[in-house]
Amino acid sequence: MKNLLTCLALAALALPALAAPAAADAASAPAAKKAPTAQQTKMKSCNADAKAKDLKGDERKAFMKTCLSTSKQEKQHDKMTSCNADAKTKDLKGDERKAFMKECLSNKPA
């Protein structure tokens, strides 16, 4: 009976020590920041530009729309350039080239 009580007492003392590292990991997880996404970085940059230009209201809204959509235009331009280069490398002509370009441009970027 003494051994059982001794074991229970030791287990009760050891339990908080075992739980402390897990609690520390859980507390530090939300504190650790994830790297910002490309969209978040772009938003931060556009906001800084709008603030530097002291834009307000509709002017700011129009500027932000243009600023944030620029990356989409750049991506489409890059995709078109890449697809054209691939078509040229494969020496495609006529209908084959049209079909290839249609498929290439419709694919989602990797």
N, CA, C and O atoms as CSV, one atom per row, in Angstrom:
chain,resi,resn,atom,element,x,y,z
A,1,MET,N,N,0.819,-1.188,0.000
A,1,MET,CA,C,0.000,0.000,0.000
A,1,MET,C,C,0.864,1.252,0.000
A,1,MET,O,O,0.538,2.232,-0.670
A,2,LYS,N,N,1.990,1.225,0.766
A,2,LYS,CA,C,2.897,2.378,0.796
A,2,LYS,C,C,3.494,2.614,-0.584
A,2,LYS,O,O,3.626,3.756,-1.025
A,3,ASN,N,N,3.855,1.532,-1.261
A,3,ASN,CA,C,4.430,1.664,-2.607
A,3,ASN,C,C,3.435,2.298,-3.572
A,3,ASN,O,O,3.817,3.127,-4.398
A,4,LEU,N,N,2.179,1.920,-3.477
A,4,LEU,CA,C,1.152,2.474,-4.351
A,4,LEU,C,C,0.987,3.967,-4.100
A,4,LEU,O,O,0.912,4.749,-5.048
A,5,LEU,N,N,0.930,4.370,-2.835
A,5,LEU,CA,C,0.804,5.793,-2.495
A,5,LEU,C,C,2.033,6.579,-2.936
A,5,LEU,O,O,1.915,7.714,-3.399
A,6,THR,N,N,3.196,5.986,-2.794
A,6,THR,CA,C,4.433,6.642,-3.211
A,6,THR,C,C,4.435,6.834,-4.727
A,6,THR,O,O,4.800,7.900,-5.223
A,7,CYS,N,N,4.031,5.810,-5.450
A,7,CYS,CA,C,3.972,5.917,-6.924
A,7,CYS,C,C,2.975,6.968,-7.363
A,7,CYS,O,O,3.260,7.737,-8.281
A,8,LEU,N,N,1.825,7.021,-6.739
A,8,LEU,CA,C,0.818,8.026,-7.083
A,8,LEU,C,C,1.318,9.434,-6.769
A,8,LEU,O,O,1.079,10.362,-7.542
A,9,ALA,N,N,1.990,9.597,-5.671
A,9,ALA,CA,C,2.519,10.912,-5.293
A,9,ALA,C,C,3.583,11.363,-6.294
A,9,ALA,O,O,3.596,12.522,-6.708
A,10,LEU,N,N,4.474,10.450,-6.685
A,10,LEU,CA,C,5.497,10.787,-7.674
A,10,LEU,C,C,4.875,11.113,-9.031
A,10,LEU,O,O,5.319,12.036,-9.713
A,11,ALA,N,N,3.864,10.367,-9.417
A,11,ALA,CA,C,3.187,10.622,-10.682
A,11,ALA,C,C,2.514,11.990,-10.656
A,11,ALA,O,O,2.550,12.723,-11.645
A,12,ALA,N,N,1.904,12.331,-9.535
A,12,ALA,CA,C,1.241,13.630,-9.410
A,12,ALA,C,C,2.250,14.769,-9.480
A,12,ALA,O,O,1.946,15.832,-10.022
A,13,LEU,N,N,3.441,14.561,-8.940
A,13,LEU,CA,C,4.482,15.588,-8.996
A,13,LEU,C,C,5.088,15.695,-10.403
A,13,LEU,O,O,5.461,16.785,-10.837
A,14,ALA,N,N,5.185,14.583,-11.102
A,14,ALA,CA,C,5.805,14.577,-12.421
A,14,ALA,C,C,4.857,15.083,-13.508
A,14,ALA,O,O,5.318,15.582,-14.535
A,15,LEU,N,N,3.564,14.968,-13.308
A,15,LEU,CA,C,2.588,15.350,-14.320
A,15,LEU,C,C,2.701,16.817,-14.740
A,15,LEU,O,O,2.716,17.090,-15.941
A,16,PRO,N,N,2.780,17.777,-13.808
A,16,PRO,CA,C,2.921,19.171,-14.257
A,16,PRO,C,C,4.233,19.422,-15.010
A,16,PRO,O,O,4.274,20.253,-15.917
A,17,ALA,N,N,5.280,18.723,-14.648
A,17,ALA,CA,C,6.561,18.901,-15.329
A,17,ALA,C,C,6.482,18.380,-16.760
A,17,ALA,O,O,7.105,18.949,-17.656
A,18,LEU,N,N,5.734,17.321,-16.987
A,18,LEU,CA,C,5.572,16.777,-18.330
A,18,LEU,C,C,4.638,17.647,-19.175
A,18,LEU,O,O,4.811,17.756,-20.388
A,19,ALA,N,N,3.661,18.255,-18.534
A,19,ALA,CA,C,2.690,19.083,-19.265
A,19,ALA,C,C,3.259,20.459,-19.615
A,19,ALA,O,O,2.795,21.087,-20.566
A,20,ALA,N,N,4.248,20.937,-18.868
A,20,ALA,CA,C,4.802,22.281,-19.088
A,20,ALA,C,C,5.415,22.454,-20.472
A,20,ALA,O,O,5.145,23.475,-21.105
A,21,PRO,N,N,6.230,21.519,-20.990
A,21,PRO,CA,C,6.778,21.718,-22.332
A,21,PRO,C,C,5.691,21.749,-23.412
A,21,PRO,O,O,5.798,22.515,-24.370
A,22,ALA,N,N,4.666,20.940,-23.270
A,22,ALA,CA,C,3.587,20.947,-24.257
A,22,ALA,C,C,2.853,22.278,-24.228
A,22,ALA,O,O,2.494,22.816,-25.276
A,23,ALA,N,N,2.631,22.811,-23.033
A,23,ALA,CA,C,1.962,24.104,-22.914
A,23,ALA,C,C,2.833,25.211,-23.495
A,23,ALA,O,O,2.319,26.146,-24.108
A,24,ALA,N,N,4.143,25.112,-23.307
A,24,ALA,CA,C,5.052,26.124,-23.861
A,24,ALA,C,C,5.038,26.081,-25.381
A,24,ALA,O,O,5.075,27.129,-26.026
A,25,ASP,N,N,4.986,24.884,-25.965
A,25,ASP,CA,C,4.922,24.766,-27.422
A,25,ASP,C,C,3.623,25.336,-27.957
A,25,ASP,O,O,3.622,26.017,-28.982
A,26,ALA,N,N,2.520,25.068,-27.278
A,26,ALA,CA,C,1.220,25.571,-27.717
A,26,ALA,C,C,1.160,27.084,-27.611
A,26,ALA,O,O,0.541,27.740,-28.448
A,27,ALA,N,N,1.796,27.643,-26.595
A,27,ALA,CA,C,1.789,29.095,-26.424
A,27,ALA,C,C,2.666,29.784,-27.465
A,27,ALA,O,O,2.351,30.889,-27.907
A,28,SER,N,N,3.768,29.138,-27.862
A,28,SER,CA,C,4.670,29.766,-28.812
A,28,SER,C,C,4.193,29.612,-30.253
A,28,SER,O,O,4.607,30.387,-31.115
A,29,ALA,N,N,3.340,28.639,-30.534
A,29,ALA,CA,C,2.867,28.419,-31.903
A,29,ALA,C,C,2.133,29.631,-32.475
A,29,ALA,O,O,2.452,30.046,-33.589
A,30,PRO,N,N,1.162,30.222,-31.763
A,30,PRO,CA,C,0.509,31.402,-32.332
A,30,PRO,C,C,1.450,32.597,-32.417
A,30,PRO,O,O,1.285,33.457,-33.282
A,31,ALA,N,N,2.422,32.655,-31.536
A,31,ALA,CA,C,3.349,33.782,-31.530
A,31,ALA,C,C,4.277,33.747,-32.739
A,31,ALA,O,O,4.697,34.792,-33.236
A,32,ALA,N,N,4.597,32.543,-33.212
A,32,ALA,CA,C,5.467,32.420,-34.382
A,32,ALA,C,C,4.691,32.863,-35.608
A,32,ALA,O,O,3.619,32.329,-35.894
A,33,LYS,N,N,5.228,33.843,-36.339
A,33,LYS,CA,C,4.528,34.382,-37.498
A,33,LYS,C,C,4.915,33.621,-38.747
A,33,LYS,O,O,6.067,33.224,-38.924
A,34,LYS,N,N,3.920,33.423,-39.618
A,34,LYS,CA,C,4.178,32.800,-40.907
A,34,LYS,C,C,4.697,33.865,-41.851
A,34,LYS,O,O,4.421,35.051,-41.670
A,35,ALA,N,N,5.436,33.452,-42.840
A,35,ALA,CA,C,5.917,34.386,-43.851
A,35,ALA,C,C,4.713,34.913,-44.633
A,35,ALA,O,O,3.801,34.148,-44.947
A,36,PRO,N,N,4.700,36.200,-44.949
A,36,PRO,CA,C,3.554,36.750,-45.682
A,36,PRO,C,C,3.482,36.179,-47.099
A,36,PRO,O,O,4.502,35.883,-47.721
A,37,THR,N,N,2.262,36.034,-47.586
A,37,THR,CA,C,2.066,35.534,-48.941
A,37,THR,C,C,2.407,36.638,-49.936
A,37,THR,O,O,2.594,37.791,-49.547
A,38,ALA,N,N,2.487,36.294,-51.196
A,38,ALA,CA,C,2.794,37.280,-52.236
A,38,ALA,C,C,1.710,38.358,-52.273
A,38,ALA,O,O,2.010,39.537,-52.458
A,39,GLN,N,N,0.440,37.947,-52.096
A,39,GLN,CA,C,-0.665,38.906,-52.113
A,39,GLN,C,C,-0.558,39.861,-50.926
A,39,GLN,O,O,-0.797,41.060,-51.075
A,40,GLN,N,N,-0.201,39.345,-49.752
A,40,GLN,CA,C,-0.060,40.192,-48.578
A,40,GLN,C,C,1.086,41.183,-48.763
A,40,GLN,O,O,0.980,42.344,-48.366
A,41,THR,N,N,2.168,40.727,-49.359
A,41,THR,CA,C,3.304,41.604,-49.617
A,41,THR,C,C,2.912,42.706,-50.600
A,41,THR,O,O,3.261,43.871,-50.413
A,42,LYS,N,N,2.184,42.323,-51.647
A,42,LYS,CA,C,1.736,43.291,-52.648
A,42,LYS,C,C,0.789,44.309,-52.019
A,42,LYS,O,O,0.889,45.504,-52.300
A,43,MET,N,N,-0.129,43.844,-51.170
A,43,MET,CA,C,-1.079,44.726,-50.489
A,43,MET,C,C,-0.334,45.724,-49.603
A,43,MET,O,O,-0.676,46.906,-49.572
A,44,LYS,N,N,0.668,45.256,-48.893
A,44,LYS,CA,C,1.448,46.127,-48.015
A,44,LYS,C,C,2.162,47.206,-48.834
A,44,LYS,O,O,2.189,48.376,-48.454
A,45,SER,N,N,2.733,46.792,-49.954
A,45,SER,CA,C,3.443,47.726,-50.825
A,45,SER,C,C,2.492,48.769,-51.412
A,45,SER,O,O,2.798,49.961,-51.423
A,46,CYS,N,N,1.342,48.314,-51.897
A,46,CYS,CA,C,0.365,49.248,-52.475
A,46,CYS,C,C,-0.174,50.214,-51.420
A,46,CYS,O,O,-0.366,51.397,-51.701
A,47,ASN,N,N,-0.415,49.715,-50.215
A,47,ASN,CA,C,-0.880,50.584,-49.133
A,47,ASN,C,C,0.157,51.656,-48.806
A,47,ASN,O,O,-0.182,52.819,-48.587
A,48,ALA,N,N,1.419,51.246,-48.776
A,48,ALA,CA,C,2.486,52.205,-48.484
A,48,ALA,C,C,2.569,53.274,-49.576
A,48,ALA,O,O,2.755,54.455,-49.283
A,49,ASP,N,N,2.429,52.850,-50.838
A,49,ASP,CA,C,2.458,53.804,-51.946
A,49,ASP,C,C,1.285,54.782,-51.871
A,49,ASP,O,O,1.460,55.980,-52.090
A,50,ALA,N,N,0.092,54.271,-51.562
A,50,ALA,CA,C,-1.096,55.124,-51.454
A,50,ALA,C,C,-0.935,56.116,-50.309
A,50,ALA,O,O,-1.332,57.276,-50.426
A,51,LYS,N,N,-0.359,55.664,-49.213
A,51,LYS,CA,C,-0.147,56.553,-48.067
A,51,LYS,C,C,0.882,57.626,-48.410
A,51,LYS,O,O,0.713,58.790,-48.047
A,52,ALA,N,N,1.945,57.236,-49.109
A,52,ALA,CA,C,2.982,58.194,-49.499
A,52,ALA,C,C,2.418,59.258,-50.436
A,52,ALA,O,O,2.840,60.414,-50.398
A,53,LYS,N,N,1.465,58.864,-51.277
A,53,LYS,CA,C,0.843,59.821,-52.205
A,53,LYS,C,C,-0.316,60.571,-51.552
A,53,LYS,O,O,-0.932,61.434,-52.178
A,54,ASP,N,N,-0.612,60.240,-50.289
A,54,ASP,CA,C,-1.674,60.877,-49.513
A,54,ASP,C,C,-3.023,60.798,-50.235
A,54,ASP,O,O,-3.755,61.784,-50.315
A,55,LEU,N,N,-3.337,59.617,-50.754
A,55,LEU,CA,C,-4.594,59.406,-51.467
A,55,LEU,C,C,-5.701,59.057,-50.485
A,55,LEU,O,O,-5.477,58.358,-49.496
A,56,LYS,N,N,-6.906,59.556,-50.774
A,56,LYS,CA,C,-8.056,59.296,-49.916
A,56,LYS,C,C,-9.282,59.013,-50.770
A,56,LYS,O,O,-9.357,59.437,-51.923
A,57,GLY,N,N,-10.228,58.305,-50.206
A,57,GLY,CA,C,-11.519,58.072,-50.849
A,57,GLY,C,C,-11.430,57.332,-52.170
A,57,GLY,O,O,-10.748,56.315,-52.295
A,58,ASP,N,N,-12.150,57.880,-53.170
A,58,ASP,CA,C,-12.234,57.225,-54.476
A,58,ASP,C,C,-10.882,57.163,-55.187
A,58,ASP,O,O,-10.597,56.208,-55.909
A,59,GLU,N,N,-10.052,58.190,-54.976
A,59,GLU,CA,C,-8.715,58.177,-55.596
A,59,GLU,C,C,-7.899,57.005,-55.072
A,59,GLU,O,O,-7.231,56.307,-55.834
A,60,ARG,N,N,-7.964,56.799,-53.754
A,60,ARG,CA,C,-7.221,55.700,-53.141
A,60,ARG,C,C,-7.757,54.355,-53.638
A,60,ARG,O,O,-6.984,53.451,-53.956
A,61,LYS,N,N,-9.082,54.231,-53.702
A,61,LYS,CA,C,-9.701,52.995,-54.148
A,61,LYS,C,C,-9.269,52.654,-55.582
A,61,LYS,O,O,-8.932,51.508,-55.880
A,62,ALA,N,N,-9.282,53.656,-56.458
A,62,ALA,CA,C,-8.878,53.443,-57.847
A,62,ALA,C,C,-7.403,53.066,-57.929
A,62,ALA,O,O,-7.021,52.170,-58.682
A,63,PHE,N,N,-6.578,53.762,-57.145
A,63,PHE,CA,C,-5.148,53.460,-57.137
A,63,PHE,C,C,-4.893,52.032,-56.656
A,63,PHE,O,O,-4.101,51.308,-57.259
A,64,MET,N,N,-5.555,51.626,-55.579
A,64,MET,CA,C,-5.355,50.289,-55.021
A,64,MET,C,C,-5.790,49.211,-56.018
A,64,MET,O,O,-5.134,48.178,-56.151
A,65,LYS,N,N,-6.896,49.461,-56.711
A,65,LYS,CA,C,-7.375,48.497,-57.696
A,65,LYS,C,C,-6.334,48.306,-58.795
A,65,LYS,O,O,-6.018,47.179,-59.175
A,66,THR,N,N,-5.807,49.416,-59.301
A,66,THR,CA,C,-4.804,49.358,-60.354
A,66,THR,C,C,-3.520,48.698,-59.846
A,66,THR,O,O,-2.943,47.838,-60.512
A,67,CYS,N,N,-3.092,49.109,-58.675
A,67,CYS,CA,C,-1.846,48.594,-58.102
A,67,CYS,C,C,-1.923,47.086,-57.878
A,67,CYS,O,O,-0.983,46.363,-58.209
A,68,LEU,N,N,-3.018,46.614,-57.327
A,68,LEU,CA,C,-3.145,45.189,-57.019
A,68,LEU,C,C,-3.375,44.339,-58.261
A,68,LEU,O,O,-3.001,43.166,-58.276
A,69,SER,N,N,-3.976,44.894,-59.292
A,69,SER,CA,C,-4.231,44.115,-60.496
A,69,SER,C,C,-3.010,44.045,-61.400
A,69,SER,O,O,-2.975,43.222,-62.315
A,70,THR,N,N,-2.024,44.876,-61.171
A,70,THR,CA,C,-0.814,44.877,-61.983
A,70,THR,C,C,-0.156,43.504,-61.975
A,70,THR,O,O,0.330,43.046,-63.009
A,71,SER,N,N,-0.133,42.853,-60.842
A,71,SER,CA,C,0.534,41.555,-60.766
A,71,SER,C,C,-0.180,40.531,-61.649
A,71,SER,O,O,0.472,39.664,-62.231
A,72,LYS,N,N,-1.503,40.617,-61.758
A,72,LYS,CA,C,-2.232,39.688,-62.620
A,72,LYS,C,C,-1.834,39.901,-64.071
A,72,LYS,O,O,-1.647,38.942,-64.819
A,73,GLN,N,N,-1.705,41.162,-64.466
A,73,GLN,CA,C,-1.304,41.475,-65.831
A,73,GLN,C,C,0.106,40.974,-66.106
A,73,GLN,O,O,0.383,40.441,-67.180
A,74,GLU,N,N,0.990,41.142,-65.140
A,74,GLU,CA,C,2.366,40.677,-65.298
A,74,GLU,C,C,2.408,39.158,-65.415
A,74,GLU,O,O,3.162,38.619,-66.226
A,75,LYS,N,N,1.601,38.461,-64.609
A,75,LYS,CA,C,1.571,37.005,-64.671
A,75,LYS,C,C,1.087,36.538,-66.039
A,75,LYS,O,O,1.654,35.611,-66.618
A,76,GLN,N,N,0.035,37.179,-66.558
A,76,GLN,CA,C,-0.493,36.795,-67.864
A,76,GLN,C,C,0.550,37.050,-68.951
A,76,GLN,O,O,0.711,36.243,-69.866
A,77,HIS,N,N,1.252,38.170,-68.844
A,77,HIS,CA,C,2.289,38.492,-69.826
A,77,HIS,C,C,3.407,37.454,-69.772
A,77,HIS,O,O,3.875,36.984,-70.809
A,78,ASP,N,N,3.829,37.102,-68.569
A,78,ASP,CA,C,4.877,36.088,-68.408
A,78,ASP,C,C,4.426,34.737,-68.958
A,78,ASP,O,O,5.208,34.022,-69.584
A,79,LYS,N,N,3.165,34.396,-68.722
A,79,LYS,CA,C,2.630,33.131,-69.208
A,79,LYS,C,C,2.608,33.112,-70.735
A,79,LYS,O,O,2.963,32.112,-71.359
A,80,MET,N,N,2.191,34.221,-71.324
A,80,MET,CA,C,2.135,34.322,-72.786
A,80,MET,C,C,3.540,34.177,-73.369
A,80,MET,O,O,3.732,33.471,-74.359
A,81,THR,N,N,4.514,34.837,-72.762
A,81,THR,CA,C,5.896,34.750,-73.228
A,81,THR,C,C,6.405,33.314,-73.153
A,81,THR,O,O,7.040,32.819,-74.084
A,82,SER,N,N,6.120,32.657,-72.040
A,82,SER,CA,C,6.567,31.280,-71.845
A,82,SER,C,C,5.913,30.335,-72.856
A,82,SER,O,O,6.586,29.492,-73.449
A,83,CYS,N,N,4.617,30.479,-73.047
A,83,CYS,CA,C,3.906,29.610,-74.001
A,83,CYS,C,C,4.408,29.838,-75.424
A,83,CYS,O,O,4.578,28.884,-76.184
A,84,ASN,N,N,4.647,31.103,-75.787
A,84,ASN,CA,C,5.184,31.402,-77.116
A,84,ASN,C,C,6.546,30.747,-77.322
A,84,ASN,O,O,6.821,30.189,-78.384
A,85,ALA,N,N,7.390,30.819,-76.302
A,85,ALA,CA,C,8.720,30.222,-76.385
A,85,ALA,C,C,8.615,28.700,-76.542
A,85,ALA,O,O,9.349,28.096,-77.324
A,86,ASP,N,N,7.697,28.092,-75.790
A,86,ASP,CA,C,7.513,26.636,-75.885
A,86,ASP,C,C,7.013,26.242,-77.275
A,86,ASP,O,O,7.465,25.251,-77.848
A,87,ALA,N,N,6.074,27.030,-77.812
A,87,ALA,CA,C,5.545,26.733,-79.142
A,87,ALA,C,C,6.640,26.865,-80.200
A,87,ALA,O,O,6.703,26.076,-81.143
A,88,LYS,N,N,7.491,27.859,-80.034
A,88,LYS,CA,C,8.585,28.063,-80.987
A,88,LYS,C,C,9.595,26.915,-80.890
A,88,LYS,O,O,10.090,26.430,-81.907
A,89,THR,N,N,9.898,26.484,-79.661
A,89,THR,CA,C,10.831,25.382,-79.454
A,89,THR,C,C,10.314,24.098,-80.108
A,89,THR,O,O,11.080,23.328,-80.687
A,90,LYS,N,N,8.997,23.886,-80.002
A,90,LYS,CA,C,8.388,22.681,-80.580
A,90,LYS,C,C,8.114,22.849,-82.078
A,90,LYS,O,O,7.643,21.922,-82.737
A,91,ASP,N,N,8.411,24.027,-82.600
A,91,ASP,CA,C,8.244,24.342,-84.016
A,91,ASP,C,C,6.814,24.051,-84.492
A,91,ASP,O,O,6.600,23.403,-85.517
A,92,LEU,N,N,5.841,24.552,-83.711
A,92,LEU,CA,C,4.435,24.345,-84.037
A,92,LEU,C,C,3.950,25.433,-84.987
A,92,LEU,O,O,4.365,26.588,-84.894
A,93,LYS,N,N,3.077,25.051,-85.890
A,93,LYS,CA,C,2.531,25.988,-86.870
A,93,LYS,C,C,1.029,25.766,-86.987
A,93,LYS,O,O,0.531,24.683,-86.678
A,94,GLY,N,N,0.313,26.784,-87.430
A,94,GLY,CA,C,-1.106,26.688,-87.757
A,94,GLY,C,C,-1.993,26.217,-86.622
A,94,GLY,O,O,-1.916,26.702,-85.493
A,95,ASP,N,N,-2.852,25.237,-86.965
A,95,ASP,CA,C,-3.831,24.741,-85.995
A,95,ASP,C,C,-3.173,24.076,-84.788
A,95,ASP,O,O,-3.679,24.176,-83.670
A,96,GLU,N,N,-2.042,23.396,-85.012
A,96,GLU,CA,C,-1.332,22.769,-83.885
A,96,GLU,C,C,-0.880,23.826,-82.886
A,96,GLU,O,O,-0.988,23.642,-81.674
A,97,ARG,N,N,-0.370,24.940,-83.418
A,97,ARG,CA,C,0.102,26.030,-82.553
A,97,ARG,C,C,-1.065,26.649,-81.798
A,97,ARG,O,O,-0.956,26.922,-80.602
A,98,LYS,N,N,-2.181,26.874,-82.486
A,98,LYS,CA,C,-3.361,27.454,-81.836
A,98,LYS,C,C,-3.848,26.567,-80.702
A,98,LYS,O,O,-4.147,27.048,-79.609
A,99,ALA,N,N,-3.925,25.266,-80.969
A,99,ALA,CA,C,-4.384,24.322,-79.943
A,99,ALA,C,C,-3.416,24.305,-78.759
A,99,ALA,O,O,-3.835,24.295,-77.601
A,100,PHE,N,N,-2.122,24.302,-79.065
A,100,PHE,CA,C,-1.116,24.297,-77.999
A,100,PHE,C,C,-1.221,25.569,-77.155
A,100,PHE,O,O,-1.206,25.501,-75.926
A,101,MET,N,N,-1.326,26.722,-77.809
A,101,MET,CA,C,-1.405,27.999,-77.086
A,101,MET,C,C,-2.660,28.065,-76.220
A,101,MET,O,O,-2.614,28.542,-75.086
A,102,LYS,N,N,-3.769,27.590,-76.754
A,102,LYS,CA,C,-5.018,27.591,-75.991
A,102,LYS,C,C,-4.863,26.768,-74.719
A,102,LYS,O,O,-5.240,27.209,-73.632
A,103,GLU,N,N,-4.306,25.571,-74.863
A,103,GLU,CA,C,-4.113,24.701,-73.702
A,103,GLU,C,C,-3.098,25.292,-72.725
A,103,GLU,O,O,-3.312,25.291,-71.513
A,104,CYS,N,N,-2.006,25.790,-73.261
A,104,CYS,CA,C,-0.934,26.344,-72.412
A,104,CYS,C,C,-1.436,27.543,-71.612
A,104,CYS,O,O,-1.155,27.651,-70.419
A,105,LEU,N,N,-2.164,28.429,-72.247
A,105,LEU,CA,C,-2.639,29.643,-71.566
A,105,LEU,C,C,-3.786,29.356,-70.599
A,105,LEU,O,O,-4.013,30.132,-69.672
A,106,SER,N,N,-4.506,28.262,-70.799
A,106,SER,CA,C,-5.616,27.954,-69.905
A,106,SER,C,C,-5.166,27.211,-68.664
A,106,SER,O,O,-5.892,27.180,-67.670
A,107,ASN,N,N,-3.979,26.608,-68.697
A,107,ASN,CA,C,-3.466,25.887,-67.523
A,107,ASN,C,C,-3.170,26.845,-66.395
A,107,ASN,O,O,-2.737,27.978,-66.608
A,108,LYS,N,N,-3.413,26.364,-65.179
A,108,LYS,CA,C,-3.116,27.160,-63.988
A,108,LYS,C,C,-1.599,27.179,-63.782
A,108,LYS,O,O,-0.920,26.193,-64.069
A,109,PRO,N,N,-1.060,28.324,-63.273
A,109,PRO,CA,C,0.382,28.365,-63.025
A,109,PRO,C,C,0.766,27.385,-61.923
A,109,PRO,O,O,-0.029,27.104,-61.026
A,110,ALA,N,N,1.970,26.875,-61.997
A,110,ALA,CA,C,2.444,25.886,-61.013
A,110,ALA,C,C,2.653,26.499,-59.661
A,110,ALA,O,O,3.049,25.806,-58.724
